[in-house]
Amino acid sequence: MDMCHFQLHHPDSVPRHVLLEELVGREHYLEQILLPLKEQRPVHERPPILLLGPAGLGKTSLLWALKYGVEADPQLQADWLPVLFPEEPNAIGDHADFWLTAIRCLTESAGLVNDHADRLLEEGGKQLAKKARALFFKLSQDVLGKKVLLLVDSFDQIARAFMNEQDAWQFREHLVQHAELYVVAAAPAYFKAVTDMDGVFYDVFRFVHLDPFRRDLAQQAFRKWAGFYKSEAVQALIKEEPQRFHTLRVLCGGNPRLLRQVFRIWHRGESRDVLGDLERLYDDLGADYKNRIRRLKPLVRRTFDAIARHWRPVGVGPLTRQLRKPSNYVSAQIKRLTEEGYIEEVGGSEKRKTYQLVERFYNLFYLARYDRQNYTKVTDLVDFMDLFYRPSLLIGAQAPAPANDWKPEQPRAMRFAYYNAFGGCLGSPKRRGLVARPFRDDESSRRFQMLEADLTQNLPDHVREDRPVEAAETAAWFSRWVGPLIERVYGEHPEASAWSDAVLVLRQLQALPLAEATCRRALAAFPEDARLWNWLGALCEERGLPEEALEAYQSACSHDDHYALAHANLARLYAACFGRFDRAEEHAEKALEKGDREPIYWFLMGNLYAFHLGRYEEAEEAYGQAIDLRENFFTAWNNLGIALAEMGQIENAEHAFRRTLRWRNQSALPWNNLGVLCGERMDRAAYAEHAFHRAVDADKTLALAHANLGLLYRGPLQRPQQAEDSLMQAIEHAGESGLYYLDLGSLLIGGGRRARAMEYFIMALKLSPEEPLCREAFLKMTGDNPYPWSEVLPSLLDYLPTLIRGSDLQTMRHFILQGFFCLARAGRDDTVTELLEHEAVHTCFQPLREALSLKQGKISIDQLAPERLALIDEVRDMI
């Protein structure tokens, strides 16, 4: 549906049916206000109404809805005429102006000639207010024969316009006693005339507070708007990204107008995440907010700035220290800001009052635009809400049911083994970069052999990678020994190739810190040599420094964009370490563009398509190109077989694996893959067992083959004891992989050995927290038992800083948060508090700390910004 009537500020321009259809959460107010009129109560039983609520809560829309409600009810329409004042009463300066405006609105509503007010003005005289009031009631009673429902917006401004106290008291008398008049007024907040005991309108109104939208009401509003405007995009976002919706709901304070702006942003597809949504809102509201700040006098503006920067409620004491002004000066500025509706008094005590900005989103805008350092408190809060509001087994729903009867539905599927570019198993934790060995003539070969022999013979053991040394010691070894040796073999001013030779030898000897120091010294002499930069990337990658490796490979490409090897390394690194598959594909294509006759680049492209992207048809083509260039490329044959199997081409896959075995009959990986194919896809369990045994015979340390054999025994062959033995072998050779512990734990559950299985599940998660299968099984097995969480959380917190990709980091934080909640629900607050002190715990967990502190009485709610408090209230419900 066209959104031309989707208004934020002008409900008067919205058609009746649209306004009533969009109305959410205010229906009970309509019934409540109109009920005295329907029941024809006497005037003393229907006091005038004052609607209270900050800007954007729908006061004006509710006044229009009251007007439409009277007009739609035959009984009310016969007795009452709704008369709606303008939203901004700019024309009202005194008592007479009020009644003149009332006459204009009355005649417009009734369709009468609209010149009565002008004629009164022409007559003039001192009794103008009295004459206007009399004419108003004459028109309503004698001409129209109806009572008047007077709907007055911005009543606080009108009350301030009554400078003459006698006029104000006369107006009060008509409000209270005139049976032909029923007033429903609106104001953003309380004001003196209604709160002070000597105020003109004290004890006159019945107050109706418009509340912000809470969780259920906000969801109802979005679903209703999405249905009315047929917005599939918004419906999908509410369903698929509830954390995004609830985060914005909290930050917008449940303000309907701001939520409508969010709806419009989502409907138009103008943003992709919460921070983007906030930036769009800041941009939309920026001009108005900035103008309101500029309207303040400089001294008042400075006080406003100090309060806004605190975000949470703040008292006079901290403000005096910050502003370096006496308390009476600060109090005077606070009084002015309060009277003008910028700030409000909240919490504190009679002697130590605290203040905050009235419009909470205004405060967020101010921090975003004028105090980026403090705005990090908001972004940290957004990070936590992204975790807290994600749909999961434990968060945002009831506590999990006991898991005593949970069993895995079926064994984990057997896994194929891809080859990487170095002939090893792809995905193994040890990483290496691609480097090229240079062509050497006789002289250069002789020098290289001299260098290799000297380094091999004299390199001390303690400078190897497995015995790391301090950087200063590495530099000292280079200066005292490696540098002079290079100059002795290659001459006083060695070329870049000489340095590359030294790096190659040191890498072969696993003296990686020394190799890196040598490479960096070479780059100081040859900063534009792309091959040296590529070497540095390979060394950093092998040392487990992916960010530094990425920078080095990028430098290699920037110095020589035609260097295919560096592009290939970038492609590998982007895919394997950073999950940037778009960039990986871009650089893989560049590597092919520069070296399309090199089978290794086609092979890498195939691995990207198959292993990372699941685009098996394109992988088949890439592997085929590699094989066309080198027929005995056995790693390409192996990986081609996996791609064919994933596409359902079982016979072709078997042929590819057997071609691999033709070139490498004693290689374990193709035998493993042939076993997976026969066991999982071809119902040939007996031959699968034979193939796995061949794989194990070829490489007894290949844990994957032991594990697949165990899964075969557990599933098709139904030999649980042999399954357990094979899985124990997998664990023995697995190193740091937790999946095999998971497999064994699942087997033990089936045999009723749950306590032992839980130990394996805990170990699986400790070793492989990055594996979704380990996390999912742990959650289902754990239920609401706090013990397993207390065992794994320290390891998970140690693992947290190693994550690079933002999505992986948030996923792991979300998982850890579930553990914190489980412990807190079990009453183990001290354990959670202690874990929250871990150095890896980010400030995004601060709301949980505050919720625990509130629970323990360590802090007061007066110390928290309303947005934080709204979130923390929901967090406390979970613990």
C-alpha positions in Angstrom: 0.0 0.0 0.0 1.1 3.6 -0.7 2.6 5.2 2.4 1.6 8.7 1.4 -0.6 8.9 4.5 2.0 7.5 6.9 2.5 10.7 9.0 4.8 11.3 12.0 3.8 14.8 13.0 0.4 15.8 11.4 -2.5 13.4 12.2 -4.8 16.1 10.8 -3.7 15.2 7.3 -4.3 11.5 7.8 -7.7 10.1 6.6 -10.1 9.0 9.3 -9.9 5.2 8.4 -6.1 5.3 8.2 -5.6 7.0 11.6 -8.1 4.6 13.3 -6.5 1.6 11.6 -3.0 2.6 12.7 -4.1 3.3 16.2 -2.4 0.8 18.5 -2.4 0.5 22.3 -4.7 3.6 22.8 -8.1 2.0 22.4 -8.7 1.7 26.1 -8.1 5.4 26.5 -10.8 6.1 24.0 -13.3 3.9 25.9 -12.2 5.4 29.2 -12.6 9.0 28.1 -15.8 8.7 26.2 -17.6 6.5 28.8 -18.8 9.4 31.0 -20.4 10.9 27.9 -22.1 7.7 26.9 -23.4 7.2 30.4 -24.5 10.9 30.5 -22.9 11.5 33.8 -23.5 14.9 35.5 -20.8 17.5 35.3 -19.4 16.8 38.8 -18.8 13.1 37.9 -16.9 13.9 34.7 -14.0 16.1 35.5 -12.0 17.5 32.6 -9.2 15.2 31.3 -5.5 16.1 30.9 -3.5 13.7 28.7 0.2 13.6 29.8 3.1 12.2 27.9 6.3 13.4 26.2 6.4 14.4 22.5 5.7 11.5 20.2 3.5 9.4 22.5 0.4 10.1 20.4 -1.5 12.8 22.4 -2.6 14.7 19.2 -3.5 11.4 17.4 -5.6 10.4 20.4 -7.4 13.8 20.4 -8.3 13.2 16.7 -9.3 9.6 17.5 -11.7 11.0 20.1 -13.2 13.4 17.5 -13.7 10.5 15.1 -15.1 8.3 17.9 -17.8 10.8 18.7 -18.7 11.3 15.1 -18.9 7.5 14.6 -21.3 6.9 17.5 -24.9 7.9 16.7 -25.8 8.6 20.3 -22.8 10.7 21.0 -23.0 12.5 17.7 -26.6 13.6 18.5 -25.6 15.1 21.8 -22.0 16.3 21.4 -19.9 18.3 18.9 -16.2 17.5 19.0 -14.2 20.7 18.6 -10.5 20.3 18.1 -8.0 23.1 18.8 -4.9 23.6 16.6 -1.9 21.6 17.7 0.2 24.7 18.2 -1.8 27.5 19.9 0.5 30.2 18.6 -2.5 32.7 18.2 -3.5 32.5 21.9 -2.0 35.2 24.0 -4.7 35.8 26.6 -8.2 34.7 27.8 -10.0 36.5 24.9 -7.8 34.8 22.3 -8.7 31.4 23.7 -12.5 31.9 23.2 -12.0 33.5 19.8 -10.0 30.5 18.7 -12.7 28.3 20.2 -15.3 30.1 18.1 -13.3 29.6 14.9 -12.8 25.9 15.6 -16.5 25.5 16.6 -17.9 27.1 13.4 -15.4 25.1 11.3 -16.4 21.9 12.9 -20.1 22.6 12.5 -19.9 24.0 9.0 -21.2 27.5 10.0 -20.2 30.8 8.6 -16.8 31.5 10.0 -16.8 35.2 10.6 -18.2 35.5 14.1 -14.8 35.9 15.7 -13.7 38.5 13.2 -16.9 40.6 13.9 -16.2 40.5 17.6 -12.7 41.7 17.0 -14.0 44.7 14.9 -16.3 45.6 17.8 -13.4 45.6 20.2 -14.1 46.8 23.8 -12.8 45.7 27.2 -15.2 42.8 27.6 -14.0 40.9 24.5 -13.2 37.7 26.4 -16.6 37.7 28.1 -18.4 38.4 24.8 -16.5 35.7 23.0 -17.2 33.1 25.7 -20.9 34.0 25.6 -21.0 33.7 21.8 -19.3 30.4 21.9 -22.0 28.8 24.2 -24.8 30.6 22.3 -23.6 29.0 19.0 -23.3 25.6 20.5 -26.6 25.6 22.5 -29.0 27.8 20.6 -27.8 27.3 17.0 -26.4 23.8 17.1 -28.3 22.4 20.1 -25.3 20.3 21.2 -22.8 20.1 24.0 -19.2 20.7 23.1 -16.3 18.2 23.6 -13.4 20.6 23.5 -10.2 18.9 22.5 -7.3 21.2 23.4 -3.7 20.4 22.5 -0.6 22.0 24.1 -2.7 23.1 27.1 0.5 24.0 29.1 1.3 26.8 26.6 -2.3 28.1 26.8 -2.2 28.1 30.6 0.9 30.2 30.6 -0.8 32.6 28.2 -3.4 33.5 30.9 -1.5 36.4 32.3 -4.6 37.9 34.0 -5.3 35.8 37.2 -9.0 36.8 37.3 -9.5 35.5 33.7 -7.8 32.3 34.6 -10.0 31.6 37.6 -13.1 32.4 35.5 -11.9 29.8 32.9 -11.4 27.3 35.7 -15.0 27.8 36.8 -16.3 27.0 33.3 -14.1 23.9 33.1 -15.5 22.5 36.3 -19.1 23.7 36.4 -20.4 24.2 32.8 -22.6 21.2 32.0 -22.5 22.0 28.2 -18.7 21.7 28.1 -16.4 18.7 28.4 -12.6 19.4 28.0 -10.0 16.9 27.1 -6.6 18.7 27.1 -3.1 17.5 26.4 0.4 18.5 27.7 3.8 17.0 27.5 4.3 17.1 31.3 3.0 18.5 34.5 3.2 22.3 34.8 2.9 24.7 37.8 -0.7 25.7 37.1 -1.8 22.1 37.8 0.7 20.9 40.4 1.1 23.9 42.8 -1.6 24.1 45.5 -2.2 27.7 44.7 -2.2 27.1 40.9 -5.2 28.0 38.9 -5.9 24.5 37.7 -4.9 22.6 40.8 -7.2 19.7 41.5 -9.3 20.3 38.3 -8.1 17.7 35.9 -8.2 13.9 36.0 -4.8 12.9 34.7 -4.4 10.2 32.0 -0.8 9.2 31.4 0.1 7.9 28.0 2.6 5.1 28.5 5.4 4.2 26.0 5.0 1.0 24.1 6.3 -2.0 25.9 7.5 -5.2 24.3 4.2 -6.8 23.3 2.5 -3.5 22.3 5.5 -2.5 20.2 5.4 -5.9 18.4 1.6 -5.5 17.9 2.1 -2.1 16.4 4.7 -3.2 13.9 2.7 -6.2 12.8 -0.4 -4.1 12.4 1.4 -1.4 10.4 3.2 -4.0 8.3 -0.1 -5.7 7.6 -1.9 -2.5 6.8 0.9 -1.3 4.4 1.6 -4.8 3.1 5.3 -4.5 4.1 6.8 -8.0 3.7 10.3 -6.6 4.5 9.2 -5.4 8.0 7.4 -8.6 8.7 10.5 -10.6 7.8 12.7 -8.4 10.0 10.5 -8.8 13.0 10.5 -12.6 12.6 14.2 -13.1 11.6 15.9 -10.3 13.6 14.0 -9.9 16.9 17.2 -8.6 18.5 17.2 -5.7 16.1 13.6 -4.8 16.8 13.8 -5.0 20.6 17.1 -3.1 20.7 15.5 -0.2 18.8 12.4 -0.5 21.0 14.4 0.0 24.1 16.6 2.8 22.7 13.6 4.7 21.4 12.0 4.4 24.8 8.9 2.8 23.3 8.1 6.2 21.8 5.4 5.5 19.1 6.6 8.3 16.8 10.2 7.1 16.9 9.0 3.5 16.3 7.0 4.7 13.3 10.2 6.3 12.0 12.0 3.0 12.4 9.1 1.3 10.6 9.5 3.7 7.7 13.3 3.1 7.5 12.7 -0.7 7.5 9.9 -0.5 4.9 12.2 1.5 2.6 15.2 -0.8 3.2 17.4 2.2 4.2 19.6 0.3 6.7 21.0 -3.1 7.5 21.6 -3.1 11.2 20.8 -1.3 14.5 23.6 1.3 14.3 22.6 2.1 10.8 18.9 2.5 11.9 20.1 4.8 14.6 22.1 6.9 12.2 19.1 7.3 9.9 17.0 8.4 12.9 19.7 10.9 14.0 19.8 12.3 10.4 16.0 12.6 10.2 15.8 14.4 13.6 19.1 16.2 13.5 17.9 19.6 12.2 15.1 19.9 14.8 17.3 18.8 17.6 20.2 21.1 16.7 17.8 24.1 16.4 16.5 23.4 19.8 20.0 23.4 21.2 20.9 26.6 19.5 17.8 28.4 20.9 19.3 28.1 24.4 21.5 30.9 25.7 25.2 30.0 26.0 25.2 29.6 29.8 22.1 27.5 29.8 23.4 25.5 26.9 26.5 24.6 28.8 24.5 23.2 31.7 22.3 21.3 29.2 25.5 19.9 27.7 26.8 18.7 31.0 23.5 16.9 31.9 23.3 15.3 28.4 26.9 14.0 28.6 26.1 12.1 31.8 23.3 10.2 30.1 22.2 8.8 33.5 20.5 11.0 36.1 22.9 13.5 37.7 22.7 15.9 40.7 23.8 19.4 41.3 27.0 18.4 43.0 28.7 16.7 40.0 27.5 19.5 37.7 29.0 22.2 39.9 32.4 20.4 39.7 32.1 19.9 36.0 31.0 23.4 35.2 33.2 25.1 37.9 30.3 27.2 39.0 28.6 27.6 42.4 25.5 25.5 43.2 23.1 28.4 43.2 24.2 29.3 39.6 23.7 25.6 38.5 20.4 25.4 40.2 19.2 28.5 38.4 20.1 27.0 35.0 18.5 23.7 35.9 15.3 25.6 36.9 15.2 27.3 33.5 15.8 24.1 31.6 13.1 22.4 33.6 10.6 25.2 32.9 11.3 25.1 29.2 10.8 21.3 29.1 14.4 20.2 28.3 15.1 18.3 31.5 13.1 16.8 34.3 13.6 15.8 37.9 13.9 12.1 38.5 14.9 10.0 41.5 17.3 11.3 44.1 16.1 12.7 47.4 14.6 15.9 48.6 18.0 17.3 49.4 19.9 15.7 46.5 17.6 15.8 43.4 18.8 14.3 40.1 18.0 15.4 36.6 18.0 14.0 33.1 16.9 15.0 29.6 13.1 14.6 29.1 13.3 13.2 25.6 15.6 10.2 26.0 16.3 9.8 22.3 17.4 13.4 22.2 20.1 12.4 24.7 21.3 9.6 22.4 21.4 12.0 19.5 23.4 14.4 21.6 26.0 11.8 22.6 26.2 10.5 19.0 26.9 14.0 17.6 28.8 15.8 20.3 30.4 13.2 22.6 31.6 10.2 20.6 33.6 8.9 23.6 30.6 8.6 25.8 28.6 7.3 22.9 30.5 4.0 23.2 28.3 3.4 26.2 25.4 3.3 23.8 27.2 1.1 21.3 28.2 -1.3 24.1 24.5 -1.4 25.2 23.5 -2.2 21.6 26.0 -5.1 21.5 24.5 -6.6 24.7 21.0 -6.2 23.4 22.0 -8.0 20.2 23.0 -10.9 22.4 20.2 -10.8 24.8 17.3 -10.5 22.4 18.5 -13.2 20.0 16.1 -16.2 19.8 17.7 -19.1 21.6 17.1 -22.0 23.9 17.7 -20.0 27.0 17.3 -16.3 26.3 14.0 -14.6 25.6 12.0 -17.6 26.6 11.3 -19.8 29.6 14.1 -21.6 31.3 14.9 -24.9 29.5 13.3 -28.1 30.6 15.4 -30.7 32.3 17.6 -32.6 29.8 17.6 -36.0 31.6 15.9 -37.7 28.7 17.6 -35.9 25.8 19.3 -38.1 23.2 20.9 -37.2 19.9 18.4 -37.9 17.1 21.1 -39.7 15.0 24.9 -39.9 14.8 26.7 -37.0 13.2 27.3 -37.6 9.5 30.7 -38.9 8.4 32.9 -36.3 6.9 34.9 -36.0 3.7 38.5 -34.7 3.9 39.6 -31.9 1.5 43.2 -31.5 0.5 44.7 -28.0 0.8 47.3 -26.5 -1.4 50.1 -28.3 0.5 48.7 -31.8 0.3 47.5 -31.7 3.9 43.9 -31.8 5.2 42.1 -28.5 4.6 40.9 -26.8 7.7 43.7 -28.0 9.9 44.8 -25.4 12.5 48.4 -25.2 11.2 48.4 -22.6 8.4 51.0 -21.9 5.7 51.3 -19.3 3.0 52.1 -20.0 -0.7 55.7 -19.1 -1.7 57.7 -19.6 -4.9 61.1 -21.2 -4.9 63.2 -19.2 -7.4 65.1 -20.7 -10.3 68.8 -21.0 -9.5 71.8 -21.2 -11.8 74.9 -23.1 -10.7 76.4 -20.1 -8.8 73.2 -19.2 -7.0 72.7 -22.9 -6.1 76.2 -23.1 -4.7 75.6 -20.0 -2.5 72.3 -21.3 -1.3 73.8 -24.6 -0.3 76.5 -22.8 1.6 74.0 -20.7 3.4 71.7 -23.7 4.1 74.6 -25.8 5.5 75.9 -23.0 7.7 72.5 -22.2 9.2 71.6 -25.8 9.7 74.8 -26.6 11.4 75.0 -23.5 13.7 71.3 -22.6 14.4 70.7 -23.0 18.2 67.7 -25.0 19.2 66.2 -22.3 21.4 65.5 -19.9 18.5 63.1 -22.4 16.9 59.4 -21.8 16.9 58.7 -24.4 19.5 61.0 -22.6 21.9 59.9 -18.9 21.4 62.3 -16.2 22.4 62.0 -12.5 23.1 62.0 -10.1 20.2 65.1 -8.4 21.5 67.0 -11.7 21.6 65.8 -12.5 18.0 67.1 -9.2 16.8 70.4 -9.8 18.6 70.8 -13.2 16.9 70.2 -11.6 13.6 72.7 -8.8 14.0 75.4 -11.0 15.5 75.1 -14.0 13.2 72.5 -14.2 10.4 73.1 -10.8 8.9 76.9 -11.2 8.7 76.5 -14.7 7.3 74.3 -13.5 4.4 76.9 -10.8 3.6 79.7 -13.4 3.7 78.0 -15.7 1.3 76.3 -13.2 -1.1 78.6 -10.2 -0.8 78.6 -6.9 1.0 75.3 -5.6 -0.6 73.1 -8.7 -1.0 70.2 -8.6 -3.4 66.6 -9.2 -2.4 66.9 -12.8 -3.6 69.7 -13.5 -1.1 67.5 -12.4 1.7 64.7 -14.6 0.3 67.1 -17.6 0.4 67.9 -16.9 4.1 64.2 -16.6 4.9 63.5 -19.9 3.1 66.2 -21.8 5.1 65.1 -20.4 8.4 61.5 -21.3 7.7 62.6 -24.9 6.8 64.4 -25.0 10.1 61.2 -23.8 11.9 63.1 -20.7 13.3 60.1 -18.6 12.4 60.7 -15.6 14.7 64.2 -15.3 13.3 62.9 -15.8 9.7 60.4 -13.0 10.3 63.1 -10.7 11.7 65.3 -11.4 8.6 62.4 -10.7 6.3 61.6 -7.4 7.9 65.3 -6.4 7.8 65.2 -7.2 4.0 62.1 -5.1 3.5 63.8 -2.2 5.2 66.4 -2.4 2.3 63.9 -3.4 -0.4 60.5 -1.9 0.7 58.9 -2.4 -2.8 59.8 -6.0 -3.3 56.4 -7.8 -3.6 58.0 -11.3 -3.1 59.5 -10.3 0.2 56.1 -8.9 1.3 54.6 -12.2 0.3 57.2 -14.1 2.3 56.4 -11.9 5.4 52.7 -12.8 5.0 53.5 -16.5 4.8 55.6 -16.3 8.0 53.0 -14.3 9.9 50.3 -16.7 8.8 52.4 -19.7 9.9 53.0 -18.0 13.3 49.2 -17.6 13.8 49.2 -13.8 13.1 46.4 -13.5 10.5 45.9 -9.7 10.7 49.6 -9.1 10.1 49.7 -11.7 7.3 46.8 -9.9 5.6 48.6 -6.6 5.7 51.7 -8.1 4.3 49.9 -9.8 1.4 48.0 -6.6 0.7 51.4 -4.8 0.5 52.7 -7.4 -1.9 49.7 -6.8 -4.2 49.9 -3.1 -3.9 53.6 -3.2 -5.0 52.9 -5.7 -7.8 49.3 -6.2 -8.8 50.4 -8.8 -11.3 51.9 -11.0 -8.6 49.4 -13.9 -8.8 50.8 -15.7 -5.7 50.0 -12.8 -3.4 46.4 -12.6 -4.7 46.1 -16.4 -4.1 47.3 -16.0 -0.6 44.9 -13.1 0.1 42.0 -15.3 -1.3 42.9 -18.1 1.1 43.3 -15.9 4.1 40.1 -13.9 3.5 38.1 -17.1 3.2 39.7 -19.2 6.0 40.3 -16.5 8.7 38.0 -13.6 8.0 35.0 -15.0 6.3 35.2 -12.3 3.7 34.2 -14.6 0.8 33.4 -11.7 -1.5 37.0 -10.4 -1.2 38.3 -14.0 -1.4 36.6 -14.6 -4.7 37.8 -11.2 -6.0 41.5 -12.1 -5.3 41.1 -15.7 -6.5 39.9 -14.4 -9.8 42.8 -11.9 -10.0 45.2 -14.8 -9.4 43.7 -16.7 -12.3 43.7 -13.6 -14.4 47.5 -13.3 -13.9 48.3 -17.0 -14.0 45.5 -19.0 -15.6 48.0 -21.6 -16.8 49.0 -22.5 -13.2 46.8 -25.4 -11.9 47.3 -24.4 -8.3 45.2 -21.2 -8.8 42.3 -23.2 -10.3 42.7 -25.6 -7.4 42.4 -22.8 -4.9 39.4 -21.4 -6.7 37.8 -24.9 -6.5 38.4 -25.1 -2.8 36.8 -21.6 -2.3 33.7 -22.7 -4.2 33.4 -26.1 -2.6 34.8 -25.9 0.9 33.6 -22.3 1.8 30.8 -21.4 -0.5 29.0 -24.6 -1.3 28.9 -23.8 -5.0 29.8 -27.3 -6.2 29.1 -26.9 -9.9 31.6 -24.0 -10.2 34.0 -26.0 -8.0 33.7 -29.0 -10.4 34.6 -26.7 -13.3 37.6 -25.2 -11.5 39.0 -28.6 -10.4 38.5 -29.8 -14.0 40.6 -26.9 -15.3 43.4 -27.8 -12.8 43.3 -31.5 -13.8 43.4 -30.5 -17.5 46.6 -28.6 -16.8 48.1 -31.4 -14.7 46.6 -34.8 -15.1 48.3 -36.3 -12.0 47.0 -33.5 -9.8 45.8 -36.0 -7.2 44.6 -33.4 -4.6 42.3 -31.9 -7.3 41.0 -35.3 -8.2 40.2 -35.9 -4.5 38.4 -32.6 -4.0 36.6 -33.0 -7.3 35.2 -36.3 -5.9 33.8 -34.5 -2.9 32.1 -31.8 -5.1 30.6 -34.5 -7.3 29.3 -36.4 -4.2 27.7 -33.2 -2.8 25.9 -32.8 -6.2 24.6 -36.3 -6.0 26.8 -37.6 -8.8 27.8 -40.7 -6.8 29.3 -42.8 -9.6 31.4 -39.9 -10.9 32.5 -39.2 -7.3 33.7 -42.8 -6.9 35.6 -42.5 -10.2 37.3 -39.3 -9.0 38.4 -40.9 -5.7 39.8 -44.0 -7.5 41.7 -41.7 -9.8 43.2 -40.1 -6.7 44.2 -43.5 -5.5 45.7 -44.3 -8.9 48.3 -41.5 -8.2 48.5 -41.9 -4.4 47.4 -45.4 -3.5 48.9 -45.1 0.0 47.3 -41.8 0.8 44.8 -41.8 3.7 42.4 -39.0 2.6 41.0 -40.6 -0.6 40.5 -43.9 1.2 38.6 -42.0 3.9 36.5 -40.2 1.3 35.7 -43.5 -0.5 34.6 -44.9 2.8 32.3 -41.9 3.5 30.8 -42.2 0.0 30.1 -46.0 0.4 28.9 -45.7 4.0 26.7 -42.5 3.7 25.6 -42.4 0.0 25.8 -46.0 -1.4 24.6 -48.3 1.3 27.8 -50.3 1.1 28.8 -50.5 4.7 31.1 -53.5 4.4 33.2 -51.8 1.7 33.2 -48.6 3.7 34.7 -50.4 6.7 37.4 -51.8 4.4 38.1 -48.3 3.0 38.4 -46.7 6.5 40.8 -49.5 7.6 42.9 -48.7 4.5 42.9 -45.1 5.5 43.9 -45.9 9.0 46.7 -48.3 7.8 48.0 -45.5 5.5 48.0 -42.9 8.3 47.3 -44.1 11.8 47.3 -40.5 13.1 44.4 -39.5 10.8 41.7 -39.0 13.5 39.0 -38.3 10.9 39.3 -41.9 9.5 39.1 -43.4 13.0 36.1 -41.2 13.8 34.3 -42.1 10.6 34.9 -45.8 11.3 33.4 -45.3 14.7 30.3 -43.6 13.3 30.0 -46.5 10.8 30.2 -49.0 13.7 27.7 -47.0 15.7 25.2 -46.5 12.8 24.9 -49.0 10.0 27.0 -51.8 11.5 25.6 -51.6 15.0 28.8 -52.5 16.8 28.8 -50.2 19.8 32.0 -51.5 21.5 34.0 -51.2 18.3 32.5 -47.8 17.8 33.7 -46.7 21.2 37.2 -48.2 20.5 37.5 -46.3 17.2 36.3 -43.1 18.7 38.8 -43.4 21.5 41.5 -43.8 18.8 40.2 -40.6 17.1 40.4 -38.8 20.4 44.0 -40.1 20.9 45.1 -38.6 17.6 42.7 -35.7 17.4 45.0 -33.1 19.0 42.8 -30.1 19.6 39.6 -31.2 17.9 36.5 -31.6 20.1 34.2 -33.2 17.5 35.5 -36.6 18.3 34.7 -36.1 22.0 31.2 -35.1 20.9 30.8 -38.3 18.9 31.9 -40.4 21.8 29.7 -38.5 24.2 26.7 -39.1 21.9 27.5 -42.8 21.8 27.6 -43.0 25.6 24.3 -41.3 25.9 22.7 -44.0 23.8 24.2 -46.6 26.2 22.8 -44.8 29.2 26.2 -43.5 30.5 25.0 -39.9 30.8 27.5 -38.7 33.5 30.5 -40.0 31.5 28.9 -38.5 28.3 28.6 -35.1 30.0 32.4 -35.1 30.6 33.0 -35.7 26.9 30.6 -33.0 25.9 32.4 -30.5 28.3 35.7 -31.5 26.7 34.3 -31.2 23.2 33.2 -27.6 23.9 36.5 -26.7 25.6 38.5 -27.9 22.6 36.2 -26.8 19.8 34.0 -23.9 20.9 33.8 -22.7 17.3 31.9 -25.8 16.3 28.1 -25.2 16.2 27.5 -28.9 16.7 29.5 -28.9 20.0 27.6 -25.8 21.3 24.2 -27.2 20.3 24.7 -30.6 21.8 26.1 -29.0 25.0 23.0 -26.8 25.4 20.6 -29.7 24.9 22.5 -31.9 27.2 23.0 -29.3 29.9 19.5 -28.0 30.3 19.4 -25.9 33.4 22.3 -27.7 35.1 24.9 -25.0 36.2 27.8 -27.4 36.8 28.8 -27.9 33.1 28.7 -24.2 32.5 31.0 -23.5 35.5 33.4 -26.0 33.9 33.5 -24.5 30.4 33.0 -20.8 30.8 36.7 -20.0 31.8 37.9 -21.8 28.7 35.3 -20.0 26.5 36.4 -16.7 27.9 40.0 -17.5 27.2 39.0 -18.4 23.6 37.0 -15.2 23.1 40.0 -12.8 22.3 41.2 -15.2 19.5 38.1 -14.5 17.3 38.5 -12.2 14.4 35.2 -12.1 12.5 32.6 -9.9 14.2 29.8 -12.4 13.5 31.8 -15.2 15.2 32.6 -12.9 18.2 28.9 -12.0 18.7 27.8 -15.7 18.3 30.3 -16.7 21.0 29.3 -13.9 23.3 25.7 -14.9 22.9 26.6 -18.5 23.8 28.6 -17.3 26.9 25.7 -15.1 28.0 23.5 -18.1 28.1 25.9 -19.7 30.5 25.9 -16.6 32.7 22.1 -16.7 32.8 22.1 -20.4 33.7 24.5 -19.8 36.6 22.6 -16.7 37.8 19.2 -18.6 37.7 20.8 -21.2 39.9 21.8 -18.6 42.5 25.5 -18.6 41.7 25.7 -14.8 41.4 29.2 -14.7 42.9 30.5 -17.1 40.3 29.1 -15.0 37.5 30.5 -11.8 39.1 33.9 -13.4 39.3 33.8 -14.6 35.6 32.7 -11.1 34.5 36.0 -9.8 35.8 37.9 -11.9 33.2 40.1 -9.7 31.0 38.3 -11.0 27.9 34.9 -9.9 29.1 33.9 -6.9 26.9 32.0 -3.9 28.3 29.0 -5.1 26.3 28.3 -7.4 29.3 27.9 -4.3 31.6 24.1 -4.5 31.8 24.4 -8.0 33.3 26.9 -6.7 35.9 24.4 -3.9 36.7 21.5 -6.4 36.9 23.4 -8.5 39.4 24.4 -5.4 41.4 20.8 -4.3 41.5 19.8 -7.8 42.6 22.4 -7.7 45.4 21.5 -4.1 46.4 24.9 -2.7 45.5 23.5 0.1 43.3 20.3 2.0 43.0 18.0 2.4 40.0 18.6 6.2 40.3 22.1 5.6 39.0 21.0 4.2 35.7 19.8 5.8 32.5 16.2 4.9 31.7 17.2 3.0 28.6 19.6 0.9 30.6 17.0 0.4 33.3 14.4 -0.8 30.8 16.8 -3.4 29.5 18.1 -4.4 33.0 14.5 -4.9 34.2 14.1 -7.5 31.4 17.5 -9.0 32.3 16.5 -9.3 35.9 13.4 -11.2 34.9 15.7 -13.8 33.4 17.9 -14.2 36.5 
